[in-house]
Amino acid sequence: MIKKGIGRQIVMQYFIVVFVTLFMVEVIFSLAIRVYYYDTIYNHMSTHSTWASDFFQKFVRLSSERDPAYFTEMLRTFELDNTELMILSRKGEVKASSNMFQADKAIQTSDVMQAAAGNMGKWVGRQTSTGEMVMAVSTPLQVRGENRYIVRFVTSLEAVNANLMKLTLFSAAVCLAVLALVTLFSIGLANSIVKPINNIRAVSAQMAKGKFDVRIKGDYRYELGELAATLNYMAQEIVRSNELKDDFISSISHELRTPLTGIKGWSETLTLGGFDPEETKIGMGIIAKETDRLIGLVEEMLDFSKLQRNEMKLVIGQVNLKELLQETMLNVWAKAEQKGIQIKLEDRTTQTVTVTGDGNRLKQVFLNLVDNAIKFSDENSWIHLVISRTEPGYVLVEVVDTGIGISEEHLNKVKDRFFQVNHQGGGTGLGLAITQQLVDLHHGTMDLHSELGVGTTVSVKLPLSEEEETGNGNNSEPDASAAGEAALDSGRNDAGGEKNGEEMG
């Protein structure tokens, strides 16, 4: 007995479909073979009956109805093997019979009544006297142009019905054999589906209990194979996410402990008193710096949480992109100055570039990208911010540095949450993940191109505002490019002490 489940459903459905189909075939076959046999008998009897009617006039001419041999000669001439021949009057009275049958009363079956009306008649039924199943065919006989007699052929159907029963039983046995084979096939098919499902279910149950190191084994095909691969991939991603989460907790713990240690140490030191104003100023400066660092970490985590819950609200307006980048450069100038890094802005467009978005969030995007470039660049290097129009309706901002670069192995993972190429460099590993999502919220794209030991280029493509797109459609790109190159060459020749809106370092 198959236990309740998908396997039983599959077997039952196959069984029901095949059973109904075979039952219908069996019924149709039985009816068809019965009709065929009965029609064959009827056609043979009706043909002989028609022949008897056609040749009856011969006996009318040769003899008289009053001759005792009249009906006897008719019976001998028209007789048919395995068939009883009867001569009846129009009222159904038996005048003569080939088996000497003497009826007590007139025969009033439907075939006799049709023959009395002038038509050939057929009747299948049981004889009253014997209870035997018979077929009777009656044809009117004309005497001098008048239907005076009826010739009736009667044959037994018992042997035919016995043969039909044998054929029916044989066909039923064949159907049962086919049904048994289909049932066995459906059980095998059900097992081929249920066993993998049970295996997948067992492994999934272990995954649900937190055992993500287990995997679904087996070369399953089609949807089951896709399901197994999906669950294995899910477990792999959960393990990876757990590892990233653990790394994040470890990293954020370290990041929080470092400023808190500084704040606690200096606050305790200053509480003791006895310091000159200069030392007190240094201590307060460190406390403020570490506090700002803590606020930055907390804000980063809050931003990431809002983005994950789709709760980030943008204050949409028209943003002058060049002014935004200049403000970004001013914000990071002090940090770049400490490492002797020059930051240059190169505008390859000829007109003001305006985008629709949240100015603060876009500034957060470029601050994070430039801050990363400073963090991973060598001392006395340079960082370029390049604005260009590469395709209609969009503006491209590239942040180019000559830093340590990113290996090809890590390049596809740096935008993942909690991922850090260098765990010793500090941070939460959320910066680029937040940046990517903010760019997506502004319907833009962000791409990274990097080579280890050479540098990194981060490209941010943003859609222009509608007014900007319709108003600046005829930019002179070659001239703008030439102007940008001239500014770049001029910046490279500077000694590094200039600090203005286009170059800082």
C-alpha positions as CSV (number, residue, x, y, z in Angstrom):
1,M,0.0,0.0,0.0
2,I,1.4,3.4,-1.0
3,K,1.4,5.8,1.8
4,K,-0.5,9.0,1.5
5,G,1.3,11.7,-0.4
6,I,2.3,12.9,-3.9
7,G,3.3,9.3,-4.8
8,R,-0.2,8.0,-4.1
9,Q,-1.8,11.0,-6.0
10,I,0.4,10.2,-9.1
11,V,-0.4,6.5,-9.0
12,M,-4.2,7.1,-8.5
13,Q,-4.4,9.7,-11.2
14,Y,-2.6,7.4,-13.7
15,F,-4.8,4.5,-12.6
16,I,-8.1,6.4,-12.9
17,V,-7.2,7.8,-16.3
18,V,-6.1,4.5,-17.7
19,F,-9.0,2.6,-16.1
20,V,-11.6,4.9,-17.5
21,T,-9.9,4.8,-20.9
22,L,-9.7,1.0,-20.9
23,F,-13.3,0.7,-19.6
24,M,-14.6,2.9,-22.5
25,V,-12.5,0.9,-25.0
26,E,-13.8,-2.4,-23.6
27,V,-17.4,-1.2,-23.8
28,I,-17.0,0.1,-27.3
29,F,-15.2,-3.1,-28.4
30,S,-17.9,-5.3,-26.9
31,L,-20.7,-3.4,-28.5
32,A,-18.9,-3.2,-31.9
33,I,-18.1,-6.9,-32.0
34,R,-21.7,-7.8,-31.0
35,V,-23.1,-5.5,-33.7
36,Y,-20.7,-7.0,-36.2
37,Y,-21.7,-10.6,-35.4
38,Y,-25.4,-9.8,-35.3
39,D,-25.3,-7.8,-38.5
40,T,-23.5,-10.6,-40.2
41,I,-26.2,-13.1,-39.2
42,Y,-28.9,-10.7,-40.1
43,N,-27.4,-9.9,-43.6
44,H,-27.1,-13.6,-44.3
45,M,-30.7,-14.4,-43.2
46,S,-32.1,-11.3,-45.0
47,T,-30.4,-12.1,-48.2
48,H,-31.7,-15.7,-48.1
49,S,-35.1,-14.4,-47.2
50,T,-35.2,-12.0,-50.2
51,W,-34.1,-14.8,-52.5
52,A,-37.0,-17.0,-51.1
53,S,-39.5,-14.3,-51.7
54,D,-38.2,-13.7,-55.3
55,F,-38.5,-17.4,-56.2
56,F,-41.8,-18.1,-54.5
57,Q,-43.8,-17.5,-57.6
58,K,-42.3,-20.7,-59.1
59,F,-44.1,-22.8,-56.5
60,V,-47.3,-20.9,-57.1
61,R,-47.2,-22.0,-60.7
62,L,-46.2,-25.6,-60.1
63,S,-48.6,-26.4,-57.3
64,S,-51.7,-25.4,-55.5
65,E,-52.1,-24.2,-51.9
66,R,-54.4,-27.2,-51.3
67,D,-51.7,-29.6,-52.3
68,P,-50.3,-31.3,-49.0
69,A,-46.8,-31.1,-50.5
70,Y,-47.2,-27.3,-51.2
71,F,-45.6,-26.1,-47.9
72,T,-43.3,-29.1,-47.6
73,E,-41.7,-28.3,-50.9
74,M,-41.4,-24.7,-49.8
75,L,-39.6,-25.7,-46.6
76,R,-37.2,-28.0,-48.4
77,T,-36.4,-25.4,-51.1
78,F,-35.9,-22.4,-48.8
79,E,-34.3,-24.1,-45.8
80,L,-31.0,-22.6,-44.3
81,D,-28.4,-24.4,-42.2
82,N,-28.7,-23.9,-38.4
83,T,-31.9,-22.0,-39.0
84,E,-35.6,-22.8,-38.4
85,L,-37.8,-21.9,-41.4
86,M,-41.4,-21.1,-40.7
87,I,-44.3,-20.3,-43.1
88,L,-46.8,-18.1,-41.4
89,S,-50.1,-16.6,-42.4
90,R,-50.5,-12.8,-42.3
91,K,-52.0,-13.2,-38.8
92,G,-48.9,-15.0,-37.6
93,E,-50.4,-18.6,-37.6
94,V,-47.8,-21.3,-38.3
95,K,-48.6,-23.1,-41.6
96,A,-45.5,-25.1,-41.6
97,S,-42.2,-25.3,-39.8
98,S,-38.9,-27.1,-40.6
99,N,-38.6,-28.5,-37.1
100,M,-42.3,-29.5,-36.9
101,F,-43.0,-26.7,-34.4
102,Q,-46.7,-26.4,-33.7
103,A,-47.5,-23.1,-32.0
104,D,-50.6,-22.9,-29.7
105,K,-51.2,-19.4,-30.8
106,A,-50.2,-17.0,-33.5
107,I,-46.8,-15.4,-33.4
108,Q,-47.0,-11.6,-32.9
109,T,-43.4,-10.5,-32.7
110,S,-42.3,-7.2,-34.3
111,D,-40.7,-9.0,-37.3
112,V,-44.0,-10.7,-38.2
113,M,-46.0,-7.5,-37.8
114,Q,-43.6,-5.7,-40.2
115,A,-43.8,-8.5,-42.7
116,A,-47.6,-8.4,-42.6
117,A,-47.4,-4.7,-43.4
118,G,-45.3,-5.6,-46.5
119,N,-41.8,-4.9,-45.2
120,M,-38.9,-7.1,-44.1
121,G,-38.8,-7.4,-40.3
122,K,-36.1,-8.2,-37.7
123,W,-36.6,-9.3,-34.1
124,V,-34.0,-10.3,-31.4
125,G,-35.3,-11.7,-28.2
126,R,-36.0,-14.7,-26.1
127,Q,-38.5,-17.3,-27.2
128,T,-41.4,-17.7,-24.8
129,S,-41.4,-21.5,-24.9
130,T,-37.7,-22.2,-24.5
131,G,-36.2,-19.0,-23.1
132,E,-33.5,-19.2,-25.8
133,M,-32.1,-16.0,-27.3
134,V,-32.9,-16.0,-31.0
135,M,-32.9,-13.7,-34.1
136,A,-35.9,-13.8,-36.5
137,V,-36.1,-12.3,-40.0
138,S,-39.5,-12.3,-41.7
139,T,-40.4,-11.4,-45.3
140,P,-43.8,-11.2,-47.0
141,L,-44.7,-13.8,-49.7
142,Q,-47.0,-12.7,-52.5
143,V,-49.5,-15.0,-54.1
144,R,-50.9,-13.7,-57.4
145,G,-49.9,-10.1,-56.4
146,E,-51.3,-10.3,-52.8
147,N,-49.2,-10.7,-49.6
148,R,-50.8,-13.9,-48.3
149,Y,-47.9,-15.6,-46.4
150,I,-44.8,-14.7,-44.4
151,V,-41.5,-16.6,-44.6
152,R,-39.8,-16.5,-41.2
153,F,-36.2,-17.6,-40.5
154,V,-35.2,-18.1,-36.9
155,T,-31.7,-18.9,-35.6
156,S,-30.3,-19.3,-32.1
157,L,-27.9,-16.7,-30.8
158,E,-26.7,-18.8,-27.8
159,A,-23.5,-20.0,-29.5
160,V,-22.8,-16.5,-30.8
161,N,-23.3,-15.0,-27.4
162,A,-21.0,-17.6,-25.9
163,N,-18.3,-16.6,-28.3
164,L,-18.9,-12.9,-27.7
165,M,-18.6,-13.6,-23.9
166,K,-15.2,-15.3,-24.5
167,L,-14.0,-12.4,-26.6
168,T,-15.2,-9.9,-23.9
169,L,-13.5,-11.8,-21.1
170,F,-10.3,-12.1,-23.2
171,S,-10.3,-8.3,-23.9
172,A,-11.1,-7.6,-20.2
173,A,-8.1,-9.7,-19.2
174,V,-5.9,-7.8,-21.7
175,C,-7.2,-4.5,-20.2
176,L,-6.4,-5.7,-16.7
177,A,-2.9,-6.7,-17.7
178,V,-2.4,-3.2,-19.3
179,L,-3.8,-1.6,-16.2
180,A,-1.4,-3.6,-14.0
181,L,1.6,-2.6,-16.2
182,V,0.5,1.1,-16.1
183,T,0.1,0.9,-12.3
184,L,3.6,-0.5,-12.0
185,F,4.9,2.1,-14.3
186,S,3.2,4.9,-12.4
187,I,4.6,3.6,-9.1
188,G,8.1,3.7,-10.6
189,L,7.4,7.2,-11.9
190,A,6.0,8.3,-8.6
191,N,9.1,6.9,-6.8
192,S,11.4,8.7,-9.3
193,I,9.7,12.0,-8.2
194,V,9.0,11.3,-4.6
195,K,12.4,10.0,-3.6
196,P,14.2,13.2,-4.7
197,I,11.5,15.3,-3.1
198,N,11.9,13.4,0.2
199,N,15.7,13.8,0.0
200,I,15.3,17.5,-0.7
201,R,12.8,17.8,2.1
202,A,15.0,16.1,4.6
203,V,18.0,18.3,3.7
204,S,15.7,21.4,3.8
205,A,14.6,20.4,7.3
206,Q,18.2,20.2,8.4
207,M,18.8,23.7,6.9
208,A,15.7,25.0,8.7
209,K,17.4,23.8,12.0
210,G,20.5,25.9,11.1
211,K,22.7,23.2,9.6
212,F,23.7,25.1,6.5
213,D,26.8,22.9,5.8
214,V,24.6,20.1,4.4
215,R,24.0,19.8,0.7
216,I,21.5,18.1,-1.5
217,K,23.3,15.3,-3.4
218,G,22.1,13.6,-6.5
219,D,22.0,14.4,-10.2
220,Y,18.4,15.4,-10.5
221,R,17.0,16.7,-13.8
222,Y,14.6,19.4,-14.8
223,E,12.7,21.3,-12.1
224,L,13.9,19.0,-9.3
225,G,17.5,19.7,-10.3
226,E,16.8,23.4,-10.4
227,L,15.2,23.2,-7.0
228,A,18.1,21.3,-5.5
229,A,20.6,23.7,-7.0
230,T,18.6,26.7,-5.7
231,L,18.5,25.3,-2.2
232,N,22.2,24.5,-2.3
233,Y,23.0,28.0,-3.5
234,M,20.7,29.4,-0.8
235,A,22.6,27.5,1.9
236,Q,25.9,28.6,0.4
237,E,24.7,32.2,0.5
238,I,23.5,31.9,4.0
239,V,26.8,30.5,5.1
240,R,28.6,33.4,3.3
241,S,26.2,35.9,4.8
242,N,26.8,34.5,8.3
243,E,30.5,34.8,7.7
244,L,30.1,38.3,6.5
245,K,27.9,39.1,9.5
246,D,30.5,37.7,11.9
247,D,33.2,39.7,10.2
248,F,31.0,42.7,10.3
249,I,30.3,42.3,14.0
250,S,34.0,41.8,14.7
251,S,34.9,44.8,12.6
252,I,32.2,47.1,14.0
253,S,33.1,46.0,17.5
254,H,36.7,47.1,16.8
255,E,35.6,50.3,15.1
256,L,33.4,51.2,18.1
257,R,35.9,50.2,20.7
258,T,38.7,52.3,19.3
259,P,37.0,55.7,19.5
260,L,35.2,54.8,22.8
261,T,38.6,53.9,24.3
262,G,40.0,57.3,23.2
263,I,37.0,59.2,24.5
264,K,37.0,57.3,27.8
265,G,40.7,57.7,28.3
266,W,40.8,61.4,27.7
267,S,37.6,62.1,29.6
268,E,39.1,60.3,32.7
269,T,42.4,62.2,32.2
270,L,40.7,65.6,31.9
271,T,38.6,64.8,34.9
272,L,41.7,64.6,37.0
273,G,42.6,68.2,36.1
274,G,46.0,69.9,36.4
275,F,46.6,70.3,32.6
276,D,47.5,73.4,30.8
277,P,45.1,74.9,28.3
278,E,47.0,73.5,25.3
279,E,46.9,69.9,26.5
280,T,43.2,70.3,27.5
281,K,42.5,71.6,23.9
282,I,44.3,68.5,22.4
283,G,42.2,66.2,24.6
284,M,39.0,67.8,23.8
285,G,39.9,67.8,20.1
286,I,40.5,64.0,20.2
287,I,37.2,63.5,22.1
288,A,35.3,65.5,19.4
289,K,37.1,63.7,16.6
290,E,36.3,60.3,18.0
291,T,32.7,61.3,18.7
292,D,32.3,62.4,15.1
293,R,33.7,59.1,14.0
294,L,31.2,57.2,16.2
295,I,28.3,59.4,14.7
296,G,29.5,58.5,11.2
297,L,29.5,54.8,12.0
298,V,26.0,55.0,13.5
299,E,24.7,57.0,10.6
300,E,26.1,54.6,8.1
301,M,24.4,51.7,9.8
302,L,21.1,53.6,10.0
303,D,21.3,54.5,6.3
304,F,21.9,50.9,5.4
305,S,19.0,49.8,7.6
306,K,16.7,52.3,5.9
307,L,17.8,51.2,2.5
308,Q,17.2,47.6,3.3
309,R,13.7,48.4,4.5
310,N,13.0,50.7,1.5
311,E,12.4,53.6,4.0
312,M,15.0,56.0,2.6
313,K,13.2,59.2,1.7
314,L,14.8,61.5,-0.9
315,V,14.3,65.3,-1.1
316,I,14.2,65.7,-4.8
317,G,15.4,68.9,-6.4
318,Q,17.7,70.3,-9.2
319,V,21.3,69.6,-8.4
320,N,24.3,71.4,-10.1
321,L,26.7,68.5,-10.4
322,K,29.9,70.6,-10.7
323,E,29.1,72.6,-7.6
324,L,28.3,69.4,-5.7
325,L,31.7,67.9,-6.7
326,Q,33.5,71.1,-5.7
327,E,31.8,70.9,-2.2
328,T,32.9,67.3,-2.0
329,M,36.5,68.3,-2.7
330,L,36.4,70.9,0.0
331,N,35.1,68.4,2.5
332,V,37.9,65.9,2.0
333,W,40.7,68.5,1.3
334,A,42.1,68.3,4.8
335,K,42.3,64.5,4.7
336,A,43.9,64.5,1.3
337,E,46.4,67.2,2.4
338,Q,47.7,64.9,5.2
339,K,48.7,62.3,2.5
340,G,49.9,64.9,0.0
341,I,47.2,63.8,-2.5
342,Q,46.1,66.2,-5.2
343,I,42.4,66.2,-6.1
344,K,41.5,67.6,-9.5
345,L,38.1,68.3,-11.1
346,E,37.9,68.0,-14.9
347,D,34.7,69.2,-16.5
348,R,34.5,68.0,-20.1
349,T,31.1,69.6,-20.7
350,T,30.6,73.1,-22.1
351,Q,27.5,74.0,-20.1
352,T,26.1,73.6,-16.6
353,V,25.1,70.0,-15.8
354,T,22.0,69.6,-13.7
355,V,20.5,66.3,-12.5
356,T,17.3,65.6,-10.6
357,G,17.8,64.1,-7.2
358,D,18.6,64.6,-3.5
359,G,21.6,66.8,-3.2
360,N,22.7,65.5,0.2
361,R,22.4,61.9,-0.8
362,L,24.3,62.5,-4.1
363,K,27.0,64.3,-2.1
364,Q,27.1,61.3,0.3
365,V,27.7,59.1,-2.8
366,F,30.7,61.1,-4.1
367,L,32.1,61.7,-0.6
368,N,32.2,58.0,0.0
369,L,33.9,57.3,-3.4
370,V,36.5,60.1,-2.9
371,D,37.1,59.1,0.7
372,N,37.7,55.5,-0.4
373,A,40.1,56.8,-3.1
374,I,42.1,58.8,-0.5
375,K,42.1,55.9,1.9
376,F,43.6,53.4,-0.6
377,S,45.9,55.8,-2.5
378,D,49.6,56.2,-1.9
379,E,51.1,59.4,-0.5
380,N,51.8,62.2,-3.0
381,S,49.5,60.6,-5.7
382,W,46.5,62.2,-7.4
383,I,42.7,61.7,-7.8
384,H,40.7,62.9,-10.7
385,L,37.0,63.7,-10.8
386,V,35.9,63.8,-14.4
387,I,32.5,65.0,-15.7
388,S,31.5,64.1,-19.2
389,R,28.5,63.5,-21.5
390,T,28.9,60.1,-23.1
391,E,25.4,59.4,-24.2
392,P,22.2,61.4,-24.7
393,G,20.2,62.1,-21.5
394,Y,23.0,61.0,-19.1
395,V,26.0,62.5,-17.4
396,L,29.0,60.4,-16.3
397,V,31.2,61.2,-13.3
398,E,34.4,59.2,-12.9
399,V,36.5,59.0,-9.8
400,V,40.0,58.0,-10.9
401,D,42.8,57.2,-8.5
402,T,46.3,55.7,-8.8
403,G,46.0,53.7,-5.5
404,I,46.6,50.1,-4.6
405,G,43.7,48.9,-6.8
406,I,41.5,45.9,-6.4
407,S,42.2,42.3,-7.4
408,E,39.9,40.6,-10.0
409,E,38.9,38.1,-7.3
410,H,37.5,40.9,-5.1
411,L,36.2,43.3,-7.7
412,N,32.8,41.6,-8.0
413,K,32.3,41.5,-4.2
414,V,33.3,45.0,-3.1
415,K,29.7,46.2,-3.5
416,D,28.4,43.4,-1.3
417,R,27.3,44.4,2.2
418,F,29.8,43.8,5.0
419,F,32.6,42.9,2.5
420,Q,36.0,44.4,3.1
421,V,39.1,43.8,1.0
422,N,41.3,44.9,3.8
423,H,39.9,44.2,7.3
424,Q,42.8,46.2,8.8
425,G,41.7,49.4,7.0
426,G,38.7,50.0,9.3
427,G,35.1,50.6,8.4
428,T,32.0,48.6,8.3
429,G,32.1,47.2,4.8
430,L,28.8,49.0,4.1
431,G,30.0,52.1,2.2
432,L,29.9,50.9,-1.3
433,A,26.7,48.9,-0.7
434,I,25.0,52.1,0.5
435,T,26.5,54.0,-2.4
436,Q,25.2,51.5,-4.9
437,Q,21.7,51.6,-3.5
438,L,21.7,55.4,-3.4
439,V,22.7,55.5,-7.1
440,D,20.0,53.0,-7.9
441,L,17.4,55.2,-6.1
442,H,18.5,58.0,-8.5
443,H,17.9,55.7,-11.5
444,G,21.6,55.6,-12.2
445,T,24.3,53.0,-12.5
446,M,27.7,52.5,-10.9
447,D,30.6,50.5,-12.3
448,L,34.0,49.7,-11.0
449,H,37.2,49.1,-13.1
450,S,40.4,48.3,-11.3
451,E,43.8,46.8,-11.7
452,L,45.9,45.7,-8.7
453,G,48.8,48.0,-8.2
454,V,47.6,50.5,-10.9
455,G,44.5,52.1,-9.6
456,T,40.7,52.2,-9.6
457,T,38.1,54.0,-11.7
458,V,34.5,54.3,-10.3
459,S,32.0,55.4,-12.9
460,V,28.6,56.8,-11.8
461,K,26.1,57.5,-14.6
462,L,23.1,59.7,-13.7
463,P,20.1,60.8,-15.8
464,L,20.0,64.5,-16.6
465,S,17.1,66.6,-15.6
466,E,14.4,67.1,-18.3
467,E,15.4,70.8,-18.7
468,E,19.0,69.9,-19.0
469,E,18.3,67.1,-21.5
470,T,16.3,69.4,-23.8
471,G,18.5,72.5,-23.4
472,N,22.0,71.0,-23.8
473,G,21.5,68.7,-26.8
474,N,24.1,70.4,-29.0
475,N,27.3,70.2,-26.8
476,S,30.6,70.5,-28.6
477,E,32.3,67.4,-27.2
478,P,35.7,67.8,-29.0
479,D,36.2,71.3,-27.7
480,A,35.1,70.4,-24.1
481,S,37.5,67.4,-24.2
482,A,40.4,69.6,-25.3
483,A,39.6,72.1,-22.6
484,G,39.6,69.4,-20.0
485,E,42.9,68.0,-21.2
486,A,44.5,71.5,-21.0
487,A,43.2,71.9,-17.4
488,L,44.6,68.4,-16.5
489,D,48.1,69.3,-18.0
490,S,48.1,72.6,-16.1
491,G,47.2,70.8,-12.9
492,R,50.1,68.3,-13.3
493,N,52.6,71.2,-13.7
494,D,51.5,72.8,-10.4
495,A,53.8,72.4,-7.4
496,G,50.9,71.2,-5.3
497,G,50.3,74.3,-3.1
498,E,47.3,75.7,-5.0
499,K,43.9,75.3,-3.4
500,N,40.9,76.5,-5.5
501,G,37.7,75.1,-6.8
502,E,39.3,73.1,-9.6
503,E,42.4,71.6,-8.0
504,M,43.2,70.8,-4.3
505,G,46.0,68.9,-2.7
